[in-house]
């Protein structure tokens, strides 16, 4: 599998005071939890057409997701029954 299909992400927070929880288990196969508060949403957009970026007053979330994939996922969600 190529790195492109693994959908990398990053979370950049302005201060640790906006982080609610960071939880990692000792087991390699167990989950990791990162929770926090992005604050007031300021901007939502695409960076160079390949990264979805959600900017808040407290931090920024970036996901390696191109516009075509995003449109497909939104269309799939829209077509799903409630």
Secondary structure as GFF3:
##gff-version 3
##sequence-region A 1 82
A	DSSP	three_ten_helix	3	6	.	.	.	ID=ss1
A	DSSP	beta_strand	9	13	.	.	.	ID=ss2
A	DSSP	three_ten_helix	16	18	.	.	.	ID=ss3
A	DSSP	beta_strand	19	24	.	.	.	ID=ss4
A	DSSP	beta_strand	32	36	.	.	.	ID=ss5
A	DSSP	beta_strand	41	47	.	.	.	ID=ss6
A	DSSP	beta_strand	51	56	.	.	.	ID=ss7
A	DSSP	beta_strand	59	64	.	.	.	ID=ss8
A	DSSP	alpha_helix	67	79	.	.	.	ID=ss9
###
